[in-house]
Amino acid sequence: MRRLSKKKALSLVKELDAFPKVSESFVETTASGGTVSLIAFSAMAILAVLEFFVYRDTWMKYEYEVDKDFSSKLKINVDITVAMKCQHVGADILDLAETMITSTGLQYQPVIFELTPQQRLWQRTLHLIQSRLREEHALQEVPYKTLLKGAPTALPPRESSSIEPLDACRIHGHVYVNKVAGNLHITVGKPIHHPQGHAHIAAFVSHESYNFSHRIDHLSFGEEVPGIINPLDGTEKITYNNNQMYQYFITVVPTKLNTYEIAADTHQFSVTERERMINHAAGSHGVSGIFVKYDTSSLMVTVSEQHMPLWQFLVRLCGIIGGIFSTTGMLHSLVGFCFNVICCRFKLGVYRPREVSLDKKQTSSVSDFSLNQLNLFQDSLLHNQMNNLTNHQSPLLAGNAGLE
């Protein structure tokens, strides 16, 4: 009983076979079919390899939501070099609530303003990258996906000590401020705070020593992420006027970065630059210096690195193989059909017999030959009938002779 049930099950499974096998005796191979198969297999291999590279690649996904964190502090990372001596300049931050942020986190370092050839090459490379990032916004995903801790994105140090005078001041460090609009300004004199506001002691600085030519080696907000290039990195402004005012209007956007290399809470920003000369006689009022006015956005951007799942890769791979196999088969049949139609060997699925044209001489000779054959056939038929009649009459004659 078990064997019978097993045979019935096997027979039922055979009847459900959706891939019936064709005997090899009914299969005919051709050179054109082999060529098409070779092309199809090559296309399958190439597209499968390209699809594998797509599977290995990743892309950045951007999501937007309202920033609900207003209690935390905002970190500002500064590295600016001003072409003035450190005892003549001061930097501080004043937010929208008229709260002066102490600049204890900022350090003043006397340096040489002119760059070495190696540093100038780094700056030109950074300018080239910045210009490409402004033209092609999609290239911003490249730094996100290639983050490496310790990446050399800062200005390289000088190779050796120089005997040139230290004519500039490097202001670098970080400061924590409230998440409200504020103003980071670098101007003449050291800042002091008093109940009526704040001021800079500039009375003892000669007006001829004013020079706000500057270079922004790094300016970012939030956690520093190695490998990320900010919009103002590498900016250099040179002026020969003592009363020059530089303004940078910045909009800071909170950003959560989640990649396979790093996860950080940082900030992106966009910037608008403006510069003008202070001339009170011409109606251009203000204070000479460098002013960075920033404001935070109410939206938060989440940047996450995405990867194609394995099941989707397998489905796409099966689609490539099956699609190429079916398409090449249909194309091969279509080309064969068109070839047969063009060569007049196959017309609308009906084979037609080949017509033979004969001239008059051939027609007369054929007709004479047919008549001769017909006469011969009739003579042979008549001769056979006469022989049969003779054979039937000879016994009758012999019997009549015996009776006589």
SVG drawing of the C-alpha trace seen along z (x, -y; Angstrom):
<svg xmlns="http://www.w3.org/2000/svg" viewBox="-17 -113 83 153">
<polyline fill="none" stroke="black" stroke-width="0.4" points="0.0,0.0 2.8,-2.3 4.5,-1.6 1.2,-2.3 0.6,-5.6 4.2,-6.6 3.8,-5.8 0.6,-7.8 2.3,-10.7 5.2,-10.6 2.8,-10.4 0.9,-13.4 4.1,-15.3 5.1,-14.4 1.8,-15.7 2.4,-19.0 5.8,-19.4 5.9,-22.9 9.2,-22.2 8.6,-19.3 11.7,-17.7 12.2,-17.4 13.9,-14.4 17.4,-15.2 16.3,-13.6 13.8,-16.4 16.3,-19.1 18.2,-20.8 21.2,-23.0 22.3,-25.7 25.2,-28.0 23.0,-31.1 21.5,-29.8 24.9,-29.1 26.0,-32.7 22.9,-34.2 23.5,-32.0 27.1,-33.2 26.0,-36.8 23.3,-36.2 25.7,-34.6 28.2,-37.4 25.5,-40.0 24.3,-38.1 27.9,-38.0 28.6,-41.7 25.3,-42.9 25.6,-40.5 29.0,-41.9 27.7,-45.5 24.8,-44.7 27.2,-43.3 29.0,-46.6 25.7,-48.4 24.9,-46.0 28.2,-46.9 27.7,-50.6 25.7,-52.7 23.8,-55.9 22.8,-58.7 19.2,-59.1 18.0,-62.5 15.1,-62.9 13.8,-66.1 12.0,-66.8 11.5,-69.6 14.3,-70.2 12.9,-69.8 16.2,-70.2 16.5,-73.8 18.1,-73.3 21.5,-71.9 24.5,-74.1 25.9,-74.7 29.6,-74.2 31.5,-76.5 34.9,-75.4 37.1,-78.3 40.5,-78.4 41.0,-81.9 44.3,-83.7 44.2,-87.6 47.0,-89.7 47.5,-91.6 49.4,-91.1 47.7,-89.2 47.8,-92.1 45.9,-94.3 42.9,-92.0 40.2,-90.4 37.4,-87.9 34.1,-87.3 30.5,-86.2 27.4,-88.1 24.0,-86.2 20.6,-87.6 19.8,-87.9 22.7,-90.3 24.6,-87.6 28.3,-87.9 30.0,-84.5 33.4,-84.5 36.1,-83.6 38.1,-81.5 38.0,-78.6 39.8,-80.6 43.5,-80.7 45.7,-83.4 48.9,-82.2 51.4,-84.5 52.1,-83.1 53.3,-84.1 50.5,-85.1 52.2,-84.1 51.9,-80.3 54.6,-78.0 54.5,-76.3 53.2,-73.1 50.4,-75.0 49.6,-77.0 49.2,-73.7 46.9,-72.4 44.8,-75.6 44.6,-75.5 43.4,-71.8 40.8,-72.8 39.6,-75.7 39.2,-73.2 37.2,-70.8 35.0,-73.7 34.3,-74.8 33.3,-71.3 31.1,-70.9 29.3,-74.2 28.7,-73.0 27.9,-69.4 25.8,-69.1 25.6,-65.3 29.4,-65.2 28.7,-66.0 27.8,-62.4 31.4,-61.4 32.8,-62.9 30.0,-61.4 30.7,-57.9 34.5,-58.1 34.8,-59.4 38.0,-58.3 39.1,-59.2 42.2,-61.3 41.7,-62.4 44.1,-65.3 41.6,-68.1 43.4,-70.8 46.1,-73.1 49.4,-71.3 52.0,-72.7 55.2,-74.5 58.1,-72.2 60.7,-74.1 61.0,-77.2 61.3,-80.5 63.2,-83.7 60.4,-85.9 58.6,-88.1 55.4,-86.9 53.0,-89.4 49.7,-87.6 47.5,-86.0 45.9,-82.6 42.6,-82.5 41.6,-78.9 39.6,-76.7 36.0,-76.1 33.2,-77.8 29.8,-76.6 26.9,-79.0 23.1,-78.9 21.1,-77.7 20.0,-81.2 21.2,-83.7 24.5,-85.3 27.5,-87.2 31.1,-86.1 33.2,-89.2 36.9,-89.8 37.9,-93.4 40.5,-95.8 41.2,-95.6 40.5,-93.1 36.9,-92.6 35.6,-93.7 32.2,-93.1 30.3,-95.7 26.6,-96.2 25.8,-98.4 27.0,-95.8 30.5,-95.1 33.3,-97.0 36.8,-96.5 39.7,-98.5 41.1,-100.0 42.3,-103.4 46.0,-102.3 46.1,-100.7 47.3,-102.8 45.0,-103.2 47.8,-102.4 48.2,-98.9 44.6,-97.9 44.7,-95.0 41.8,-92.6 43.1,-90.4 42.3,-87.0 42.3,-83.3 39.6,-80.9 41.3,-77.5 38.3,-75.9 34.9,-77.0 32.2,-74.5 29.4,-74.0 28.7,-71.0 30.8,-67.9 33.9,-67.9 33.6,-65.2 36.9,-64.3 36.8,-64.4 33.9,-66.9 34.7,-70.0 32.8,-73.1 31.8,-76.0 34.2,-78.5 37.2,-76.2 40.1,-77.6 38.6,-81.1 41.2,-83.8 40.5,-87.6 43.3,-90.1 42.7,-93.9 45.0,-96.9 42.5,-99.2 42.7,-99.8 38.9,-100.3 37.6,-97.1 34.6,-95.2 33.8,-91.5 30.5,-90.0 29.4,-86.3 25.7,-85.5 25.3,-81.9 22.3,-79.6 23.1,-76.6 21.1,-73.3 21.3,-70.6 22.4,-67.3 22.5,-63.7 25.0,-61.7 24.7,-57.9 27.1,-56.0 29.0,-52.7 32.1,-54.6 30.8,-57.1 27.7,-58.3 27.7,-62.0 25.5,-65.0 26.9,-67.8 25.6,-70.8 25.7,-71.9 25.5,-75.6 25.0,-77.8 26.8,-81.2 26.4,-84.5 29.4,-86.8 29.6,-90.6 32.5,-93.1 32.6,-96.9 34.9,-99.7 34.1,-101.9 33.9,-105.5 31.8,-107.8 32.1,-110.7 30.5,-108.7 27.8,-107.3 29.2,-103.9 29.2,-103.5 30.3,-100.5 33.3,-99.0 36.2,-97.5 36.6,-93.8 35.4,-90.3 31.8,-89.5 30.2,-86.0 26.5,-86.3 24.8,-82.9 21.3,-81.7 20.0,-78.2 17.3,-76.5 14.2,-74.9 14.5,-71.9 16.8,-68.9 18.3,-66.8 19.1,-63.1 21.6,-61.7 21.8,-57.9 23.8,-55.6 21.6,-53.0 22.6,-49.6 20.7,-47.4 19.3,-44.3 20.4,-40.8 17.0,-39.7 16.6,-42.7 20.0,-42.0 18.9,-38.3 15.6,-39.4 17.3,-41.9 19.8,-39.3 17.1,-36.8 15.3,-39.5 18.5,-40.2 19.1,-36.5 15.5,-35.7 14.9,-38.9 18.0,-38.4 17.2,-34.8 13.6,-35.5 14.5,-38.6 17.3,-36.9 15.0,-34.0 12.4,-36.3 14.9,-38.3 16.4,-35.2 13.0,-33.9 12.1,-37.4 15.4,-37.7 15.0,-34.1 11.4,-34.9 12.5,-38.1 15.4,-36.4 13.2,-33.7 10.7,-36.3 13.4,-38.4 14.9,-35.3 11.4,-34.2 11.6,-30.8 8.9,-31.4 5.8,-33.5 3.1,-33.9 3.6,-30.4 2.7,-28.5 5.3,-26.8 4.8,-27.1 6.0,-24.6 8.6,-25.7 7.3,-26.4 9.2,-25.0 9.0,-26.9 9.6,-24.9 10.0,-26.2 8.1,-25.0 10.7,-22.4 10.9,-20.8 7.1,-20.8 6.7,-19.0 9.4,-16.5 7.8,-15.8 4.4,-15.3 5.9,-13.0 7.6,-11.0 4.3,-10.6 2.4,-9.5 5.1,-6.9 5.0,-5.6 1.2,-5.4 1.2,-3.4 3.8,-1.0 1.7,-0.4 -1.5,0.2 0.4,2.7 1.7,4.6 -1.7,4.8 -3.3,6.1 -0.6,8.7 -1.2,10.0 -4.9,10.3 -4.4,12.3 -2.1,14.7 -4.6,15.2 -7.3,16.0 -5.1,18.5 -4.4,20.3 -8.1,20.6 -9.0,22.0 -6.3,24.7 -7.9,27.2 -11.2,26.8 -9.7,27.8 -8.0,30.8 -11.3,32.1 -13.2,31.9 -10.5,33.9 -10.8,36.7 -14.6,36.9 -14.2,37.3"/>
</svg>
